[in-house]
């Protein structure tokens, strides 16, 4: 029997084979593996909302503590607000289990100033909060944050599920960058590129891949969505860039301790991805998915490589994303963020797709079929190939996607 180390080249070869097949020959189906069929992911420890298998005792305790933090409902006295969208993480990430999708739709905004994109941090940031605490209402008479006058664009965002995000955080940068083709050298119509943070790091989280790490994304979510400050994010959200009126912030900063933030991070980091519910008949759908070119961006499998957390090391994650930006055309364009243009979006991971009821970044599509038909830009060829399929083939592909 091969050892874990000797198996790594085989895993790398499998990943390379899937990538090459999807990227360069959209008429060929990716290899079928028992893992992709869900045999491994349906084993103990991989159930929906459960942790990855083989956590240490300390990791499991931190995971369970983080679950409590994730579900904690904050009040003004314990830190929520004064501007906020939710009182707990689980208020939005809720369906079908805690850490799943939500039905909330937020407003986000930014400003394109010449060739430079501003996230409006000087006047409140890109996330527009839709609720205020009673104290802020009493002081200013507002019921929500207004879109800053400096904004040139705004858009809407639905709540994604966060299961499996720790595995995406563990994918090495070089494997993501290896799929970049900003000049479309191979002339397949796909020209994915990485987004970058202000200090040059590779972005992978957020609909525009504007955040580099899961840890930063978690701290940002606490302050942007709930108004909960923490050591990495010690400053309260402002009202249009103006300091908060005296007395409206009832809790001392930071409102979340580093240890509680670490626990919440561990909860999301060690969550197992949703297991696909594939059956034998879904193999044809998987073949069509690759053949028409969907897998050129929604890459079925990524590999985590070595990681300081052993449980995250050398794993295949069937996330159906390349974590790169792709131009989706003018009809879907809304805001810029970091180096992402208005029409550029990170390829949305499709794991857990079956739990969604609203599709695309802003929820405008009510079905997977409608979402595919709304694709433009780099996805135009794949969209047109889908439309050209027979009704039966379309139904087969949609059934496959509905099992993810």
N, C-alpha and C positions, 0 to 999 in steps of 0.2 A: 504494500500500500504506500503511495507517495506521501512524503511528509508535507507539512504546511508550507515550508519554504520551497520545496520542489514543485509544489502545485502552483506557485505564484506565476511562473512563466506561462503555464497553461491558461490561467485566468487572464493574464495580459494578452495572450494570443486570442482568446475568445473575444475579449473586448475590442481588440484591433479588428478582428474579423467582422464583428457587428458594425463597428464604425465604418470600415471600408465598404461594406455591403450597402449600408444605408446612404452613405455620402456619395459614392462614386457610381453606384449602379442601382438607381431607384427601381429598376425592373426586377431585382433579385431579392428574395425574402431573406431576412437575417436568420442565422442558425437557431434552431429550437433547442432549448435546454430545459431540463427538469426544474431548475431553479426558476426560470421565467414562467413556467407553468404553475408556479406557486407551491411546489412540493416542500421546499425549504421554508418559505415564508409562512406557511400554514402550520409549522411545527410549534411546539410550546415556546412561549416567550415572544411570538410574533403576532399575537392577536391584536385586534383593533384597539388602540389606546393603551396598549401594554408596552413595557420596555423591551429593548433589544435583549436577546438571549445572552446568557453568560456574563451579566453584570456582577461585579464583586459585591460583597455585602455592604461595603461603604457606599458604592455607587448606587445600589438599590435604595439605601436609606436616604441618600441625597435626592434621588429621583422622587421618592414618595413625599419627602418634605417639599420638593419643588411643585409637586402636584397640588399641594395645599396652598402654596403661594399663588400659583396660577389661578386657582379657584377663589382666592380671597376677595371678598367684596369690600372695597375701600369706601370710607365715608370722608367728608371734609375734615373731620377731626383726626383721621388717620392718614390723610394725604391726598385724597382725590381732588382734582381741579387745581385752581379755580376754573380753568378751562379744561374740558375733557370730552371724550366720545363714549367712554364706557367706564364702569366702576370696577371691573375685573377683566382679566384676560379671557376667562371662560364665558363672559357675557357675549363676546363676539365669536370666539372659537368654541363652538358648542355642538355641532351636529355631524354625525350621529352620536359622538362622544366628545368629552372635553378634549380640546386640541383639534377638533374638526373644523368644518367650514361654518360660516355664519351668513345671516341674511341682511346684515347691515351694508349700507352703501355710503361711503365717505366722499367728501369733496377735497381734492388736492389742487394746489396751484403752484405756479412758478413764473419766472419772467425771463424771456429771451432778450438780452440786451446786446444787440449786434451779433457777434459770434459767441458770446459768453452767456451761459445759463446761470441764473441766480435761483437758489432755493428759497429766497425770501426770508432767510434766517434773521435778518435785521428787523423784520416787521412781523415776526411770529412764526415763520417757517412754512413748509409746503403743506402740512396737514391742517385742515380747517376744522376746528373743534365745534361740535354742534350743541354742546350743553355747557352750562355754567352753574356754579354753586349758588345757593341763596345769598351768601355774603357778597359775591361779585355782582349779582343782579341788584342787590340793594345799593351797592356803591355806584354802579355805572348804568343800571337800567337796561342792560343787554341780556338777551336770552341765548345768544350763540356768537361765535366769532364771525366777523365779516371777511370775505375774500379781500385781501389787501389791494388798495388802489394801484399799487406798483405791479400787480400781476398782469402778465400779458396773456396767460392761458390758464384754464382750469379743466379738471376732468374728474371722473368718478372712479372709485376703487371698491371692489367687493372684498370680503374677508376670505383669505385662503386657509386651507388646513395646514398645520405645521408638523404633522407626523412625518418622520423621515428626514427632517431638515438637518439634523446633526450629521447624517451621512453625506448630505450635499456640502456641508461645511468642511467635511474631511476629504473631498475630492481635491487632489493636488492641482495647483495652478497650471502646471505645465500640460496636464491632460486637457484642461479646458482650452488653453491657448493653442494647443495643437490643432484644434478644429477651426480656428479663425481663418477667414479667407476674405478680408475686407475688400480686396480688389477683384474678387470672383475669378481667380486665376484659372480654375477648372471649368469655368463657364457653365455652371449648373444653375445659375440664377440665384444661388444662395451665397450671401457675403457676410456672414456673421462676424461680429467683432466684440471684444470685451469692453465693458464700461470700466472706468477707473475713478477712484476717489481722488480728492484734492491732493493727497500726498502720494498718488501714483499706484496705490494697491488695487488689485483685481477686485471688482465688484461682482457679487453673485446673489444677493438677497434684495427683495423689493421688486416690484413690477418692472422697474427700469435697471435692475442690478446695480443700484446706487450705493449699497452697503456691502462692505467687504466681509464681515464675519458675523456669525450667528450671535456672538456675545454683544457686539455693537447693536445688532438689530433688536435684541431683547431689551437692552437699556433704553434704546430710542423709542421702542414701543411703549414702555412704561411711562415715559415723560410725554410723548406725543399723543398717546391715546387716552391716558388716564391722568396726566398731570402729576405723576409720581416721580419725584426726583430720586437720584441714587448717586453714589460716589462718581461713576463715570459721567453722569448727566445731572450735575448739581443745581442747575438753574431752572426756575419755573418758566413756563411759557408766558410770553408777554401778550398784551392786548394791543395789536398793531404796532409793536415795538416799544410801547410805553410801559414803564414799570407798573406793577400791580398796586392798586390803592392800599394804603396801610390797613392792616387788620383783616384782609380778606383771605389770607393764607393761614389756616388755623393750625397747621402742623409744622414743626421745625424741620429744616432740610439737613441732610438728605432724609427723605420720607421712607425709603426702602434701604435696609442695610446691605452691605456688600455680601454678607452671608446669605441673605434671602434672595438677592439677585443671582448669586451663584447657584442656589438651589433651583430657582425657576429656569435658569439656563440649562442645568443638568436635566431637568424634566423634559424640556424640548429636545435637547441634544441626544438623549438616550431613548426617545420614543421610536418604536419600530415603524417603518413605513406601512401604509395600508397594503394588504396582500391582494393582488389581483385575483379575480374569481374565474380564471380561464377554464374552459372545457375543451374537449377534443375538437369541437366544431369551430372554436375560435382561431385555429391555426390558419384557416383561409383568410380571416379578417386581419391577422397579423401580416400575412403575405401581402394583402392589398395595401395595408398601411405603409409598408416599405416600397411597394411597387410604384405607387403614385407619388412618392417623394415626401410623405409626412415625416418619415424618420430621419430626413436630412437635418431637421432642426430638433424635432422631438426624439432625440437619440434614445433608444430603449434602455441602454445600460451605461452607467458610469462606474468607475472603480476608485475606491478610496485610497489605495496605497497604504504606506506606513503612516501610523498616527500615534501620538503619545498615549492616547487612550486605546488600549488593546482591543476593546470591544468594537471600536470603529475602524480598526486596521484591516486592510486587504479584503474588503467586501465589495461585492457587486450590488449596486442599488438600481432597481428598475424604475427610474424616475421619469423617463421619457422627456428629457430636456438636455440641451447642451450648455445651459447657463450663459449663453451669449446673447447679445443684442441683435435683433433683426428688424429691418424696415418692413412694417406691416401696411404701408400705404397711407394715403391721406385720409381715408374715411375713418380710420381708427385713431388717428393722431390726436393727442391732447397736450401734454406738458413735456417740457424737457427736464432732465435731472442729471447732474454731474455732466458726463460727456454724451449722454443719450439725447438724441434729437426727439422732436415731438412725435414722430412716427415710429420711433424705435422702441421695442419692448424686449425684455428678456423672455426667452422661450419658456412658456409656463409649464412647470412639471405636471404631468398627467396622472401621476399616482394619486389614487383617491378620487379620480374624475367621476366615478359613479355616485358620489355623495353630493355633487353639485346640482343646483336647480337653476342657477343663473350662470352664464358663461361669458368668456372674454374678460378682460381686465375690469370693465365697468359694468358687467352684468347685463349688457344690452341684448344678448342672445338668450332665448328661452329653451334652446335645445342644442345638442351637439351638432346636429345637421345645420342649424342656423349659424352656429359659430364658425363652422368650416366655410360656409358660403360667404361669410363676412371677411375672410382672410384676403389680404391684398399684398401689394409690394412683393417681397421675396417669396411669399407663399402663393402667388398667383398661379404658377404652373401646377402646383399640387392641388389647389382648389379646383382648377379647370379639369384636371384629370379625375377628380372626385365627381364633378358634375357630369362628366362624360361616361361614368360607369353605368351599367345597367341598374335598374331599381333594385334588383336582387343583390347585386354586388355592393351597392350602397348600404343596403340593410345589413349585409354581413359585416361590413366595416364598422358601421355604427354600433352593432351588437358587440363587437370586439372592444370598441372604445368604452361602451357602457359597462364593461366588466372590469375596467381598470380601477 
